[in-house]
Amino acid sequence: MGRRKSRNESSISQYINGSHKPSELTAKRLAKILGVNPLWLMGYNILDKSLDFSKDSEYISKFLSLNSDHKYQVCGYIDRLLEEESENE
């Protein structure tokens, strides 16, 4: 039990000092406990760390799991949608 606590303290210290980032699962667990956005804990620039980005977090997580070619395709699709929206305004 003492070893586990020590390991957890070491991990948290590494997250705080920026030498390591928490995994997605760890960030979600910590964010729930702390009442903050898990993306903020993972180092993303989130302006309001207390906002509910639960769906956004899911989308970003899915995007990050894509290979480079598929990320490129998704970005192209997003650009086309944004262009379409700006034309309709």
N, C-alpha and C positions, 0 to 999 in steps of 0.2 A: 504494500500500500504506500509506504514512504517513497519508494522508487517512482511509482506512478505520479505522485504529487510533484516530486522533483522534476520529472520529465515535463509535466504540464506547465510548471512554473518556468522552466527553461524555454519551452515553446512560446509561451505568452511573452516572455522577455524578448525573444527573437522577433516576434510580430511587432512589438512596440518599437524596437530599435531599427526596424526595417531590414534586418538581415535575411528574413524569411517572410513569405506571405502565407497566410493560412489557406488550406485547401478549400474548395467550394463548400463542402459539407461542414468543415470546421467553422468557416465564416458564417454560414447560416445558423449554426448552433450558438456561436458567440453573439451574433447580431440579435438573435431572439432574446438571449439573456440580457443584453445591454440595451435593447430597444432601439437599435440603429439599423441602417441599411447594410446588408452583407457586402454589397459592392464597395461601399466606403471602407469596410474593414479589409477588403482585398486590394486596396490602394487606388481605386478609381476615383476620379475627381467628381464627387457628388456634392452639389452645393448644400443641400439640406439633408444631413445624414439621417434624419428621423422620418423622411417621407416614405410612403409605401410604394416601393418599386417592385413588388412581388412578381408581377408579370414581366416587367422590364428585365428583371434579374434572370428570369427563366429564358427569355429571348436571347439575352447576351450570353448566357451560359451555352445555349445551343449554338449560337454563332461561333463562339470561341472553340467549340469542339469540331467545327468543320475544317476540312483541309484548305490549303491556300486557294486552289482553283474555285472551290465552292464559295469561299468568302468573297472572292472577286465577283462571282456571278450574283451573289446576294447584294453586294454593294451596287452593282450595275442596276439591278432591279429596283433598289431603293432610290437611286438617282432618277430613274424613269418615273417612279411614282411621285416623287417630290416635284419633278418638272410638270407632270400632269396636274398635280394639285395647284401649283402656282399659276398655270394657264387657266384654271377654272375659277380663280379668285376674282 
